[in-house]
């Protein structure tokens, strides 16, 4: 077994034979390429593998000679991405290279360059998110996740876990959007906690902010509170004004989760006051206005609508080439659905709830999709479609359990609405009808149900 995959002795022997037929430069590059966990491009090879006896000017030529002998071409480019060769090193080939790299004594330096490349890659993905290329950011992070995961594990460092824990934490924090907005909460929580446990110094403020955010997303607001306190102290210590804005926004989300809408509105207003245009990291001002609208939707509909009206103005103030904030758009649709339902416009409200659901599903957010689907279920009940409502609730239960486990606790308002919906559905369909429709919804799933008019 190599890296969890079965490899035969014959495959290893063939790789050894291929290595023996290579020249000195090809062997050196073969060895250095073994540090890549996944697929890599030519620029990555130059950044990680060029040094010493293999200068940058020679890397591309040597790679062209080595590729037919030891690498497999991979076509995993996104639509619109510049056409450039990408390669994957098969496991037997990689094993031979890794052993020879260690024997040569070059492994520590090459691994450190690889970890630095991963940190820069994570920052590049984060920059795409901040500029409005959110799907590109997510897809880039997911495509490169095998290598990024290695960089987020301090125990893979060549010297000691503590020596490289800072790089691991930095990489995990740069990928905040992948964990929080794109639904990989459990993975992000585990990776960040592991990196922070081995971090030798005081944790960075933004790492503590992300740790608190992930606890909230996982349905543990009580575990987020002490992290928020520590993060605020660290942000003051570090002079990180951006993090102070992030923390105010997160306190608003926590208060909203707990049903404290007035406190939530105050925190979102503070976050907007502290957040520059456009921010260089974390949720943007659009999310602040969407959160404020959600906090005010049930208590001050006019103020909530005013908050939503600010979203187009925020977009106009962004860079001309920046795209939409899809995450904020999804939550804004949720807020509009609540306002329209309050005004009795249930069909229009259902349309916005369905848009919110599709937006969260597009990004991959299980928490957001569950909230939107439960709101849509309420509206289906109100418009006389109880079976469609149960279908949605059945799909929500499957999604939540798969993403968070059975112990997940939804927000206070969502839990109250869910109990109200279930009582109405039991009266409309009876116990057996409710069970059958719930099972059918679980089988269909939210992606299919989100397409129903």
C-alpha positions in Angstrom: 0.0 0.0 0.0 1.3 3.5 -0.9 -0.6 6.6 0.2 -3.6 4.3 0.9 -3.7 2.7 -2.5 -2.6 -0.8 -3.5 0.6 -1.0 -5.6 2.1 -4.2 -6.9 5.8 -5.2 -6.9 5.7 -5.3 -10.7 4.6 -1.7 -10.8 7.4 -0.6 -8.5 10.0 -2.6 -10.5 8.8 -0.9 -13.7 9.1 2.5 -12.1 12.6 1.7 -10.9 13.5 0.6 -14.4 12.2 3.8 -15.9 14.2 5.8 -13.3 17.4 4.0 -14.2 17.0 4.9 -17.9 16.8 8.6 -17.2 19.6 11.1 -17.2 20.8 13.0 -14.2 18.5 16.0 -14.7 15.5 13.9 -15.4 16.2 11.9 -12.2 16.5 15.0 -10.1 13.2 16.4 -11.4 11.5 13.0 -10.9 12.6 13.1 -7.3 11.4 16.6 -6.6 8.1 16.1 -8.3 7.3 13.3 -5.8 6.4 16.0 -3.2 3.2 16.8 -5.2 0.1 15.1 -3.8 -2.1 15.8 -6.7 -2.1 17.3 -10.2 0.3 20.1 -11.0 1.1 22.6 -13.8 4.3 23.7 -15.3 4.4 26.9 -13.2 4.1 24.9 -10.0 7.0 22.7 -11.1 9.1 25.7 -11.7 8.3 27.2 -8.3 8.8 24.0 -6.3 11.5 22.1 -8.2 13.8 24.7 -9.5 17.0 25.3 -7.4 20.6 24.5 -7.3 21.7 22.1 -10.1 18.3 22.4 -11.7 17.9 26.2 -12.4 14.5 27.7 -13.5 15.8 28.1 -17.1 16.3 24.3 -17.4 13.1 23.1 -15.6 10.7 23.3 -18.6 13.1 21.5 -21.0 13.7 18.7 -18.5 10.0 18.4 -17.8 9.2 18.0 -21.5 11.7 15.1 -21.6 10.5 13.5 -18.4 6.7 13.8 -18.9 6.4 11.0 -21.5 8.4 8.6 -19.2 6.9 9.3 -15.8 3.8 11.5 -15.8 0.2 11.2 -17.0 -1.5 14.2 -18.7 -4.6 15.4 -16.9 -7.3 17.7 -18.4 -8.9 19.3 -15.4 -9.0 22.9 -16.6 -12.0 25.2 -15.8 -14.0 26.8 -18.5 -12.1 30.0 -19.6 -8.9 28.9 -17.9 -5.7 29.3 -20.0 -4.9 26.1 -21.8 -1.7 24.7 -20.2 -0.5 21.2 -19.6 -1.2 19.6 -16.3 0.3 16.3 -15.0 -0.1 13.6 -12.4 2.6 11.3 -11.1 1.4 7.7 -10.6 1.9 6.3 -7.2 4.6 3.7 -8.0 6.6 6.4 -9.9 6.1 8.8 -7.0 7.3 6.2 -4.5 10.5 5.7 -6.4 11.1 9.4 -6.6 10.3 10.0 -2.9 12.8 7.3 -1.8 15.5 8.7 -4.0 14.8 12.3 -2.9 15.2 11.2 0.8 18.4 9.3 0.0 19.8 12.4 -1.8 19.1 14.5 1.3 17.1 17.1 -0.6 13.6 16.3 0.8 13.5 19.0 3.6 14.2 21.9 1.2 11.9 20.7 -1.5 9.0 20.0 1.0 9.5 23.5 2.4 9.3 25.1 -1.1 6.1 23.0 -1.7 4.5 24.2 1.5 5.3 27.8 0.5 3.8 27.3 -2.9 0.6 25.9 -1.2 0.3 28.9 1.0 0.6 31.2 -2.0 -2.0 29.1 -3.9 -4.4 29.4 -1.0 -4.0 33.1 -1.0 -4.6 33.2 -4.7 -7.9 31.3 -4.3 -8.9 33.7 -1.5 -8.2 36.7 -3.7 -10.5 35.2 -6.4 -13.2 34.9 -3.8 -12.8 38.6 -2.6 -12.9 39.8 -6.2 -16.2 38.1 -6.9 -14.9 35.1 -8.7 -16.4 32.9 -6.1 -17.1 29.7 -8.1 -13.6 29.9 -9.6 -12.1 30.3 -6.0 -14.0 27.3 -4.8 -13.1 25.1 -7.8 -9.4 26.1 -7.6 -9.3 25.2 -3.9 -11.1 21.9 -4.4 -8.9 21.0 -7.4 -5.7 21.6 -5.5 -7.0 20.3 -2.2 -4.7 17.2 -2.1 -1.6 19.4 -2.0 -3.3 22.1 0.2 -4.3 19.4 2.7 -0.6 18.3 3.1 0.4 21.9 3.7 -2.3 22.3 6.4 -0.9 19.4 8.3 2.1 20.5 10.4 3.2 16.9 10.9 4.2 16.7 7.3 6.9 19.4 7.9 10.4 18.2 7.4 11.9 19.7 10.5 9.3 19.7 13.3 5.5 20.2 13.4 5.9 23.4 15.4 8.3 24.9 12.9 5.8 24.9 10.1 2.5 25.2 12.0 2.4 28.8 11.1 2.2 28.0 7.4 -0.4 25.4 8.1 -2.6 27.9 10.0 -2.1 30.5 7.3 -3.2 28.1 4.6 -6.3 27.0 6.5 -7.3 30.6 7.2 -6.8 31.7 3.6 -9.3 28.9 2.6 -12.0 30.3 5.1 -14.6 30.5 2.3 -14.2 26.8 1.4 -15.1 25.8 5.0 -17.7 28.5 5.9 -19.5 29.4 2.6 -19.0 26.2 0.6 -20.1 23.7 3.1 -16.9 21.9 4.2 -17.4 22.9 7.8 -16.3 19.6 9.4 -13.2 19.3 7.3 -12.2 22.9 7.9 -12.8 22.6 11.7 -10.7 19.5 11.9 -7.8 20.9 9.9 -7.7 24.3 11.7 -7.9 22.7 15.2 -5.0 20.3 14.3 -2.8 23.2 13.0 -3.6 25.4 16.0 -2.9 22.6 18.5 0.7 22.5 17.2 1.1 26.3 16.8 4.0 27.3 19.1 3.0 30.9 19.7 -0.2 32.9 20.3 -2.8 32.0 17.7 -3.4 34.7 15.1 -6.6 36.7 15.5 -8.0 35.6 12.1 -7.4 32.0 12.9 -9.4 32.4 16.1 -12.1 34.2 14.2 -12.3 31.3 11.7 -12.4 28.8 14.6 -15.3 30.6 16.1 -17.1 30.8 12.8 -16.7 27.1 12.2 -18.1 26.3 15.7 -21.2 28.4 14.9 -21.6 26.8 11.5 -21.5 23.4 13.2 -24.3 24.4 15.5 -22.2 25.1 18.6 -22.6 28.8 19.4 -21.6 28.1 23.0 -18.2 26.9 21.8 -17.9 30.0 19.6 -18.3 32.5 22.4 -15.0 31.9 24.2 -13.1 31.9 20.8 -14.7 35.3 20.0 -13.4 36.7 23.2 -9.9 35.4 22.5 -10.0 36.6 18.9 -11.0 40.1 19.9 -8.1 40.3 22.4 -5.7 39.0 19.6 -7.0 41.5 17.1 -6.5 44.4 19.5 -3.0 43.0 20.3 -2.1 42.7 16.6 -3.7 46.0 15.5 -5.9 44.0 13.0 -8.8 46.4 12.4 -10.2 44.2 9.6 -10.5 41.3 12.1 -12.4 43.6 14.5 -15.0 44.1 11.7 -15.1 40.3 11.1 -15.7 39.7 14.7 -18.5 42.2 14.9 -20.2 40.5 11.9 -19.7 37.1 13.5 -21.2 38.3 16.8 -24.2 39.4 14.8 -24.5 36.0 13.2 -24.3 34.3 16.6 -26.9 36.6 18.1 -29.2 36.0 15.0 -28.7 32.2 15.4 -29.7 32.5 19.1 -32.8 34.6 18.3 -31.4 37.9 19.7 -32.4 40.0 16.7 -31.8 43.4 18.3 -28.3 42.5 19.4 -27.7 41.0 16.0 -28.7 44.2 14.2 -26.4 46.3 16.4 -23.5 44.0 15.7 -24.1 44.0 11.9 -24.2 47.8 12.0 -20.9 47.9 13.9 -19.4 45.5 11.4 -20.4 47.7 8.4 -18.8 50.7 10.1 -15.6 48.8 10.6 -15.4 47.1 7.1 -13.6 48.9 4.3 -14.6 48.9 0.7 -13.7 46.4 -0.6 -12.3 44.3 2.3 -9.1 42.3 1.6 -10.2 39.2 3.5 -13.4 37.5 4.8 -17.1 38.2 4.2 -17.7 41.5 2.5 -20.0 44.4 3.1 -22.7 42.8 1.1 -22.9 40.0 3.7 -23.1 42.6 6.4 -26.2 44.3 4.7 -27.8 40.9 4.1 -27.2 39.9 7.8 -28.7 43.2 8.9 -31.8 42.6 6.7 -32.3 39.1 8.2 -32.0 40.5 11.7 -34.6 43.2 11.0 -37.0 41.2 8.8 -39.4 40.2 11.6 -39.2 43.4 13.7 -38.6 46.3 11.4 -39.5 45.4 7.8 -38.9 48.9 6.4 -35.4 49.0 7.8 -34.7 45.5 6.5 -35.8 46.6 3.0 -33.5 49.7 3.3 -30.6 47.3 4.1 -31.3 45.2 1.1 -31.5 48.3 -1.1 -27.9 49.0 -0.1 -26.6 45.8 -1.9 -26.6 47.3 -5.4 -24.8 50.4 -4.1 -22.1 48.2 -2.6 -21.6 46.4 -5.9 -21.3 49.7 -7.7 -18.5 50.6 -5.3 -16.5 47.4 -6.0 -13.8 47.1 -8.7 -15.2 47.3 -12.2 -14.1 43.8 -13.0 -15.4 42.2 -9.8 -18.2 39.7 -10.0 -21.2 39.2 -7.7 -21.1 38.1 -4.2 -23.1 34.9 -4.7 -23.0 34.0 -1.0 -24.5 37.4 0.0 -27.0 37.1 -2.8 -28.3 33.9 -1.5 -28.9 35.3 2.0 -30.4 38.5 0.5 -32.9 36.3 -1.3 -33.7 34.6 2.0 -34.3 38.0 3.6 -36.5 39.2 0.7 -38.6 36.0 1.0 -39.2 36.7 4.7 -40.2 40.3 4.0 -42.6 39.2 1.1 -44.1 36.5 3.3 -44.7 39.1 6.0 -46.6 41.2 3.4 -48.7 38.2 2.3 -47.0 37.9 -1.1 -46.4 34.2 -0.7 -45.8 33.2 -4.3 -43.1 35.9 -4.8 -41.7 34.9 -1.4 -41.5 31.3 -2.5 -39.6 32.3 -5.6 -37.0 34.2 -3.6 -36.7 31.3 -1.1 -36.1 29.0 -4.1 -33.4 31.3 -5.4 -31.8 31.3 -2.0 -31.9 27.5 -2.0 -30.3 27.3 -5.4 -27.7 29.8 -4.5 -26.5 27.9 -1.4 -26.6 24.6 -3.3 -24.4 26.1 -6.1 -21.8 27.1 -3.5 -22.2 23.9 -1.5 -23.5 25.4 1.8 -25.5 22.7 3.7 -26.4 25.2 6.5 -27.6 27.9 4.1 -29.5 25.4 1.9 -31.2 23.9 4.9 -32.4 27.2 6.1 -33.7 28.2 2.7 -35.4 24.9 2.2 -37.2 25.1 5.5 -38.4 28.6 4.7 -39.6 27.4 1.3 -41.4 24.5 3.1 -43.3 27.0 5.3 -44.4 28.8 2.2 -45.5 25.6 0.5 -47.7 24.9 3.5 -49.2 28.4 3.3 -50.0 28.0 -0.4 -51.7 24.6 0.0 -48.9 22.3 -1.1 -48.2 20.1 2.0 -46.7 17.2 0.1 -44.1 19.5 -1.5 -43.3 20.9 1.9 -42.7 17.5 3.4 -40.5 16.6 0.5 -38.3 19.6 1.3 -38.1 18.7 5.0 -37.1 15.1 4.2 -34.3 16.3 1.9 -33.2 18.8 4.6 -32.9 16.1 7.2 -30.7 13.9 5.0 -28.5 16.9 4.1 -28.1 18.1 7.7 -27.3 14.6 9.0 -24.8 13.9 6.3 -23.0 17.3 6.8 -23.2 17.7 10.6 -24.4 14.5 12.2 -27.4 13.8 14.4 -26.3 16.2 17.1 -26.7 19.4 15.0 -28.9 22.0 16.5 -30.4 24.5 14.1 -30.9 28.2 14.9 -33.6 29.1 17.4 -36.0 30.7 14.8 -35.5 27.7 12.5 -36.2 25.2 15.2 -39.4 27.0 16.1 -40.5 27.3 12.5 -39.8 23.6 12.0 -42.0 22.5 14.9 -44.8 24.7 13.6 -44.5 23.2 10.1 -44.5 19.7 11.4 -47.7 20.2 13.4 -49.4 21.7 10.4 -48.2 18.9 8.1 -49.3 16.1 10.5 -52.8 17.6 10.6 -52.9 17.8 6.8 -51.4 14.4 5.9 -51.6 12.2 9.0 -48.8 10.2 10.4 -48.5 7.6 7.5 -48.8 10.2 4.8 -46.2 12.4 6.5 -43.8 9.4 6.7 -44.1 8.4 3.1 -43.7 12.0 1.8 -40.7 12.5 4.1 -39.0 9.4 2.7 -39.8 10.5 -0.9 -38.2 13.9 -0.3 -35.1 12.3 1.2 -34.8 10.2 -1.9 -35.3 13.1 -4.3 -32.8 15.5 -2.6 -32.7 19.3 -2.5 -31.1 19.7 -6.0 -34.1 18.1 -7.7 -36.6 19.8 -5.4 -35.0 23.2 -6.0 -36.0 23.0 -9.6 -39.7 22.5 -8.9 -41.7 25.7 -9.5 
